Amino acid sequence: MQPLPSNALGSPETTCDEAIALRAARAALDRRASDVVILDLRKITLITDFFIICHGTSEVQVKAIVEGVRDALEAERRQPLSVEGLAEACWVLLDYGELVVHVMAPAEREYYDLERLWGDARRVLLEGE
């Protein structure tokens, strides 16, 4: 059995506070992500603490946003448990256990409408909103 990463769910230092979610969202904004939304899911599901949902306008931009978020969270000594969809760059999912980042192409974001699906979640406001 392979040991879980140090930031795996269940470890005392894994609780994702709002500051980490905000840091990841700002990293996405630094790469010009559009319509960045942070959803606080702590009171409605055990799946994860926060979702970040955003989109880029091209495959290159989607990949750049993903890279920016990964770099910012690596600085916090956090590694994703998994990364899915990077090759196609239509919907990239970065799973940090307590934080899940969705970087999407506009068509996928509109079609799946995660904000509506998780509409009961509290939205975390970014500075300037």
Z-matrix of the N, CA and C atoms (Angstrom, degrees):
N
C 1 1.458
C 2 1.533 1 109.28
N 3 1.295 2 115.95 1 131.48
C 4 1.454 3 121.85 2 -178.50
C 5 1.525 4 110.42 3 -84.16
N 6 1.350 5 118.60 4 132.64
C 7 1.469 6 119.45 5 178.95
C 8 1.519 7 111.31 6 -66.10
N 9 1.318 8 115.27 7 148.94
C 10 1.462 9 120.99 8 178.01
C 11 1.522 10 109.81 9 -76.00
N 12 1.322 11 117.53 10 153.26
C 13 1.460 12 120.84 11 175.63
C 14 1.521 13 110.66 12 -60.10
N 15 1.321 14 115.63 13 159.43
C 16 1.471 15 120.41 14 -176.53
C 17 1.513 16 113.24 15 -61.79
N 18 1.335 17 117.97 16 -20.65
C 19 1.461 18 119.62 17 179.34
C 20 1.523 19 111.93 18 -100.35
N 21 1.327 20 118.03 19 18.88
C 22 1.460 21 121.46 20 -178.47
C 23 1.517 22 110.97 21 -66.75
N 24 1.331 23 115.01 22 150.81
C 25 1.451 24 121.59 23 179.62
C 26 1.525 25 109.98 24 -56.23
N 27 1.301 26 117.40 25 137.52
C 28 1.453 27 121.36 26 179.34
C 29 1.509 28 112.64 27 103.74
N 30 1.296 29 118.26 28 -19.90
C 31 1.451 30 122.04 29 177.22
C 32 1.521 31 108.89 30 -78.97
N 33 1.339 32 119.19 31 141.25
C 34 1.468 33 120.23 32 -175.01
C 35 1.514 34 114.10 33 -57.04
N 36 1.333 35 117.93 34 -31.31
C 37 1.458 36 118.63 35 -177.68
C 38 1.530 37 112.76 36 -88.46
N 39 1.320 38 118.37 37 11.11
C 40 1.458 39 119.68 38 -175.60
C 41 1.510 40 114.93 39 -89.89
N 42 1.302 41 119.62 40 -14.14
C 43 1.451 42 118.11 41 -177.66
C 44 1.520 43 109.27 42 -56.55
N 45 1.298 44 113.55 43 125.21
C 46 1.460 45 119.37 44 -179.72
C 47 1.513 46 107.46 45 -86.25
N 48 1.286 47 115.90 46 114.36
C 49 1.445 48 116.54 47 175.26
C 50 1.526 49 108.67 48 -90.18
N 51 1.274 50 114.04 49 169.68
C 52 1.451 51 120.27 50 -177.29
C 53 1.523 52 111.75 51 -59.61
N 54 1.330 53 117.47 52 -31.50
C 55 1.463 54 120.86 53 -178.46
C 56 1.528 55 111.67 54 -62.02
N 57 1.328 56 117.74 55 -38.95
C 58 1.468 57 120.51 56 178.77
C 59 1.525 58 109.86 57 -68.08
N 60 1.313 59 116.83 58 -42.81
C 61 1.464 60 120.26 59 177.68
C 62 1.531 61 110.31 60 -61.63
N 63 1.315 62 116.67 61 -41.89
C 64 1.466 63 120.30 62 178.14
C 65 1.524 64 111.46 63 -64.31
N 66 1.321 65 116.89 64 -39.48
C 67 1.467 66 120.84 65 178.94
C 68 1.531 67 110.18 66 -62.42
N 69 1.316 68 116.81 67 -43.61
C 70 1.463 69 120.43 68 178.51
C 71 1.533 70 111.19 69 -64.92
N 72 1.319 71 116.59 70 -40.74
C 73 1.465 72 120.52 71 179.13
C 74 1.528 73 110.97 72 -65.01
N 75 1.325 74 117.06 73 -40.59
C 76 1.471 75 119.87 74 177.91
C 77 1.524 76 111.36 75 -64.95
N 78 1.343 77 115.93 76 -36.37
C 79 1.466 78 119.49 77 176.82
C 80 1.527 79 110.25 78 -62.87
N 81 1.325 80 117.23 79 -39.96
C 82 1.470 81 120.96 80 176.10
C 83 1.528 82 110.20 81 -63.38
N 84 1.324 83 116.38 82 -43.67
C 85 1.469 84 119.98 83 178.35
C 86 1.528 85 111.60 84 -63.14
N 87 1.322 86 117.17 85 -36.01
C 88 1.467 87 120.81 86 177.79
C 89 1.519 88 111.83 87 -61.53
N 90 1.325 89 116.23 88 -25.53
C 91 1.465 90 121.15 89 177.10
C 92 1.527 91 111.10 90 -98.56
N 93 1.319 92 115.12 91 18.73
C 94 1.462 93 123.65 92 175.36
C 95 1.532 94 114.42 93 65.35
N 96 1.317 95 116.60 94 35.37
C 97 1.460 96 120.65 95 173.96
C 98 1.526 97 108.75 96 -64.04
N 99 1.313 98 116.10 97 147.64
C 100 1.466 99 121.65 98 -179.80
C 101 1.525 100 110.45 99 -101.27
N 102 1.336 101 114.37 100 146.29
C 103 1.467 102 122.64 101 173.38
C 104 1.530 103 112.79 102 47.40
N 105 1.322 104 116.21 103 57.20
C 106 1.465 105 121.27 104 -179.31
C 107 1.529 106 108.93 105 -74.08
N 108 1.332 107 115.45 106 126.77
C 109 1.462 108 122.71 107 -179.07
C 110 1.522 109 107.95 108 -127.08
N 111 1.331 110 116.04 109 134.20
C 112 1.460 111 121.43 110 173.11
C 113 1.522 112 106.97 111 -113.02
N 114 1.334 113 115.76 112 124.66
C 115 1.459 114 121.16 113 177.35
C 116 1.522 115 108.93 114 -110.68
N 117 1.325 116 116.45 115 128.06
C 118 1.463 117 123.05 116 176.25
C 119 1.525 118 107.10 117 -91.19
N 120 1.327 119 116.18 118 109.68
C 121 1.457 120 121.90 119 -174.79
C 122 1.529 121 113.15 120 -101.59
N 123 1.315 122 117.63 121 3.81
C 124 1.468 123 121.15 122 -172.03
C 125 1.516 124 113.88 123 -58.61
N 126 1.316 125 118.90 124 -31.16
C 127 1.463 126 120.64 125 -177.69
C 128 1.523 127 113.43 126 -92.43
N 129 1.341 128 117.66 127 -4.73
C 130 1.463 129 117.98 128 -175.55
C 131 1.523 130 114.65 129 -122.00
N 132 1.328 131 118.98 130 -10.48
C 133 1.461 132 120.27 131 179.53
C 134 1.523 133 110.53 132 -156.98
N 135 1.310 134 115.12 133 157.97
C 136 1.462 135 121.37 134 175.14
C 137 1.530 136 111.31 135 -98.29
N 138 1.324 137 116.92 136 -2.16
C 139 1.467 138 121.91 137 -176.38
C 140 1.522 139 111.58 138 -60.75
N 141 1.307 140 116.62 139 -47.43
C 142 1.460 141 122.70 140 -177.40
C 143 1.519 142 108.40 141 -161.13
N 144 1.319 143 116.82 142 167.24
C 145 1.461 144 120.68 143 178.25
C 146 1.530 145 112.29 144 -86.12
N 147 1.334 146 116.30 145 -42.66
C 148 1.464 147 120.94 146 -175.28
C 149 1.515 148 111.26 147 -138.08
N 150 1.318 149 115.76 148 145.65
C 151 1.462 150 124.17 149 165.75
C 152 1.519 151 106.60 150 -110.95
N 153 1.305 152 115.36 151 140.26
C 154 1.460 153 121.08 152 164.15
C 155 1.520 154 105.01 153 -115.83
N 156 1.314 155 115.63 154 130.23
C 157 1.459 156 121.39 155 -179.53
C 158 1.524 157 107.26 156 -125.70
N 159 1.324 158 115.72 157 129.74
C 160 1.463 159 120.05 158 177.71
C 161 1.519 160 108.12 159 -156.65
N 162 1.319 161 115.84 160 174.38
C 163 1.456 162 118.25 161 175.77
C 164 1.521 163 111.38 162 -143.83
N 165 1.327 164 113.42 163 157.20
C 166 1.454 165 122.15 164 174.04
C 167 1.514 166 107.93 165 -117.44
N 168 1.308 167 116.58 166 160.19
C 169 1.464 168 120.22 167 -173.09
C 170 1.520 169 113.62 168 -91.52
N 171 1.330 170 117.52 169 -5.35
C 172 1.467 171 120.83 170 178.67
C 173 1.522 172 108.89 171 -150.09
N 174 1.319 173 115.70 172 165.25
C 175 1.467 174 120.75 173 177.27
C 176 1.526 175 110.34 174 -58.73
N 177 1.316 176 116.24 175 -41.66
C 178 1.465 177 120.48 176 -179.91
C 179 1.529 178 110.65 177 -62.72
N 180 1.311 179 116.59 178 -43.28
C 181 1.464 180 119.48 179 -179.70
C 182 1.531 181 111.36 180 -68.26
N 183 1.318 182 118.07 181 -40.52
C 184 1.466 183 120.91 182 177.57
C 185 1.527 184 109.17 183 -57.01
N 186 1.327 185 116.90 184 -46.98
C 187 1.469 186 120.66 185 179.59
C 188 1.520 187 111.57 186 -64.29
N 189 1.323 188 117.54 187 -37.39
C 190 1.468 189 120.99 188 178.45
C 191 1.532 190 110.75 189 -66.14
N 192 1.313 191 117.32 190 -39.94
C 193 1.473 192 120.96 191 177.83
C 194 1.520 193 109.55 192 -62.43
N 195 1.331 194 116.49 193 -46.04
C 196 1.466 195 121.02 194 178.87
C 197 1.529 196 109.85 195 -58.37
N 198 1.313 197 116.79 196 -46.17
C 199 1.466 198 121.03 197 179.79
C 200 1.531 199 111.13 198 -60.90
N 201 1.316 200 116.69 199 -41.72
C 202 1.458 201 120.27 200 179.37
C 203 1.515 202 112.92 201 -63.61
N 204 1.334 203 116.47 202 -42.17
C 205 1.472 204 120.65 203 178.50
C 206 1.525 205 109.89 204 -65.91
N 207 1.326 206 116.79 205 -45.42
C 208 1.473 207 120.01 206 179.39
C 209 1.518 208 111.24 207 -59.95
N 210 1.322 209 117.23 208 -44.36
C 211 1.470 210 120.90 209 179.74
C 212 1.528 211 111.01 210 -61.50
N 213 1.330 212 116.31 211 -44.45
C 214 1.470 213 120.32 212 -178.70
C 215 1.525 214 111.21 213 -63.30
N 216 1.330 215 117.04 214 -41.34
C 217 1.456 216 119.40 215 -178.56
C 218 1.524 217 112.32 216 -78.27
N 219 1.325 218 117.48 217 -27.55
C 220 1.469 219 119.68 218 173.04
C 221 1.524 220 110.05 219 -62.96
N 222 1.323 221 116.19 220 -34.85
C 223 1.473 222 120.08 221 176.83
C 224 1.532 223 110.68 222 -62.93
N 225 1.330 224 116.65 223 -23.32
C 226 1.470 225 122.68 224 176.73
C 227 1.538 226 110.93 225 -94.45
N 228 1.324 227 115.48 226 10.14
C 229 1.470 228 123.17 227 -178.13
C 230 1.527 229 112.52 228 60.73
N 231 1.323 230 114.64 229 40.30
C 232 1.462 231 120.91 230 177.25
C 233 1.522 232 108.57 231 -118.77
N 234 1.320 233 115.01 232 128.56
C 235 1.459 234 122.33 233 178.19
C 236 1.528 235 108.30 234 -114.61
N 237 1.324 236 117.81 235 142.82
C 238 1.463 237 118.27 236 177.42
C 239 1.520 238 111.32 237 -67.76
N 240 1.324 239 115.94 238 143.42
C 241 1.460 240 121.25 239 174.08
C 242 1.525 241 109.40 240 -71.49
N 243 1.334 242 115.68 241 -33.42
C 244 1.464 243 120.71 242 175.39
C 245 1.525 244 109.64 243 -157.51
N 246 1.322 245 114.10 244 155.28
C 247 1.465 246 122.53 245 174.75
C 248 1.519 247 105.85 246 -130.46
N 249 1.315 248 116.23 247 125.61
C 250 1.461 249 120.08 248 -178.67
C 251 1.518 250 110.19 249 -127.22
N 252 1.328 251 115.66 250 143.91
C 253 1.459 252 121.69 251 173.57
C 254 1.513 253 115.68 252 86.81
N 255 1.323 254 118.31 253 6.78
C 256 1.465 255 120.09 254 -175.27
C 257 1.525 256 112.19 255 -65.85
N 258 1.320 257 118.08 256 -37.38
C 259 1.468 258 120.80 257 -178.05
C 260 1.530 259 111.81 258 -61.81
N 261 1.341 260 116.48 259 -41.42
C 262 1.469 261 120.00 260 -178.76
C 263 1.523 262 111.60 261 -85.51
N 264 1.319 263 117.07 262 -30.23
C 265 1.465 264 123.83 263 178.07
C 266 1.529 265 113.61 264 57.25
N 267 1.340 266 116.18 265 31.08
C 268 1.464 267 120.02 266 172.49
C 269 1.521 268 110.33 267 -94.00
N 270 1.335 269 114.91 268 -36.21
C 271 1.463 270 121.65 269 177.02
C 272 1.516 271 105.80 270 -151.06
N 273 1.307 272 116.03 271 103.65
C 274 1.462 273 121.19 272 178.78
C 275 1.515 274 107.53 273 -101.55
N 276 1.319 275 114.66 274 130.78
C 277 1.450 276 121.53 275 -179.74
C 278 1.517 277 108.55 276 -116.18
N 279 1.327 278 115.95 277 120.61
C 280 1.466 279 122.78 278 174.13
C 281 1.512 280 107.26 279 -104.54
N 282 1.310 281 116.75 280 114.13
C 283 1.461 282 121.53 281 -176.86
C 284 1.522 283 109.46 282 -105.08
N 285 1.324 284 115.40 283 111.17
C 286 1.461 285 121.79 284 176.69
C 287 1.526 286 111.16 285 -103.41
N 288 1.308 287 117.05 286 12.56
C 289 1.459 288 121.37 287 -177.55
C 290 1.511 289 110.62 288 84.47
N 291 1.296 290 116.70 289 -75.31
C 292 1.459 291 122.02 290 -179.08
C 293 1.532 292 113.22 291 -84.34
N 294 1.317 293 116.00 292 -9.77
C 295 1.462 294 122.71 293 179.61
C 296 1.519 295 107.63 294 -138.98
N 297 1.326 296 116.38 295 129.44
C 298 1.461 297 121.06 296 175.86
C 299 1.523 298 107.25 297 -122.05
N 300 1.330 299 115.26 298 124.53
C 301 1.460 300 121.68 299 -178.61
C 302 1.526 301 108.06 300 -107.65
N 303 1.337 302 115.69 301 125.11
C 304 1.457 303 122.71 302 178.03
C 305 1.528 304 107.72 303 -109.81
N 306 1.320 305 116.78 304 114.62
C 307 1.459 306 121.45 305 175.52
C 308 1.523 307 105.86 306 -113.42
N 309 1.316 308 115.83 307 117.34
C 310 1.459 309 120.56 308 -168.93
C 311 1.525 310 111.85 309 -124.57
N 312 1.328 311 114.21 310 160.87
C 313 1.455 312 120.85 311 166.52
C 314 1.535 313 106.53 312 -79.58
N 315 1.319 314 118.98 313 154.93
C 316 1.469 315 120.58 314 -176.91
C 317 1.529 316 114.27 315 -55.66
N 318 1.320 317 118.65 316 -41.46
C 319 1.467 318 120.74 317 -177.75
C 320 1.529 319 111.40 318 -63.92
N 321 1.322 320 116.87 319 -42.25
C 322 1.464 321 120.55 320 179.21
C 323 1.518 322 110.92 321 -67.22
N 324 1.307 323 115.92 322 -39.38
C 325 1.466 324 118.84 323 179.89
C 326 1.518 325 110.80 324 -63.63
N 327 1.314 326 116.05 325 -43.55
C 328 1.467 327 119.59 326 179.73
C 329 1.528 328 110.81 327 -65.90
N 330 1.311 329 116.70 328 -42.72
C 331 1.466 330 120.61 329 -176.61
C 332 1.534 331 111.77 330 -65.95
N 333 1.329 332 117.43 331 -48.01
C 334 1.463 333 120.17 332 -175.17
C 335 1.524 334 113.02 333 -83.11
N 336 1.311 335 118.60 334 -25.56
C 337 1.468 336 124.44 335 172.41
C 338 1.534 337 112.52 336 44.02
N 339 1.328 338 115.40 337 58.73
C 340 1.464 339 120.76 338 -177.86
C 341 1.528 340 112.76 339 -60.51
N 342 1.313 341 117.24 340 -30.99
C 343 1.459 342 119.95 341 179.07
C 344 1.532 343 111.11 342 -61.92
N 345 1.323 344 116.85 343 -38.61
C 346 1.464 345 120.42 344 177.34
C 347 1.526 346 110.55 345 -72.43
N 348 1.328 347 115.83 346 -43.23
C 349 1.463 348 120.74 347 -179.58
C 350 1.530 349 111.46 348 -58.46
N 351 1.322 350 117.10 349 -39.40
C 352 1.467 351 122.95 350 178.83
C 353 1.521 352 110.14 351 -105.20
N 354 1.322 353 116.53 352 37.76
C 355 1.459 354 123.20 353 -174.90
C 356 1.517 355 115.50 354 -61.99
N 357 1.331 356 118.41 355 -19.97
C 358 1.465 357 121.08 356 178.74
C 359 1.524 358 112.12 357 -79.04
N 360 1.312 359 117.97 358 -10.55
C 361 1.466 360 121.55 359 -177.24
C 362 1.530 361 110.59 360 -75.23
N 363 1.316 362 114.87 361 145.95
C 364 1.469 363 120.49 362 174.49
C 365 1.519 364 109.09 363 -72.85
N 366 1.321 365 116.03 364 134.55
C 367 1.465 366 120.69 365 174.78
C 368 1.514 367 109.36 366 -87.30
N 369 1.317 368 114.85 367 132.78
C 370 1.462 369 121.20 368 176.49
C 371 1.513 370 107.44 369 -92.35
N 372 1.306 371 116.59 370 125.40
C 373 1.468 372 120.23 371 -178.04
C 374 1.519 373 111.08 372 -81.89
N 375 1.319 374 114.68 373 135.94
C 376 1.452 375 121.48 374 172.94
C 377 1.516 376 108.17 375 -86.99
N 378 1.318 377 116.10 376 156.08
C 379 1.476 378 119.07 377 177.31
C 380 1.521 379 109.57 378 -56.87
N 381 1.307 380 115.59 379 139.31
C 382 1.447 381 120.73 380 178.17
C 383 1.523 382 113.64 381 89.68
N 384 1.335 383 117.94 382 -0.60
C 385 1.472 384 119.68 383 178.84
C 386 1.505 385 110.26 384 -92.17
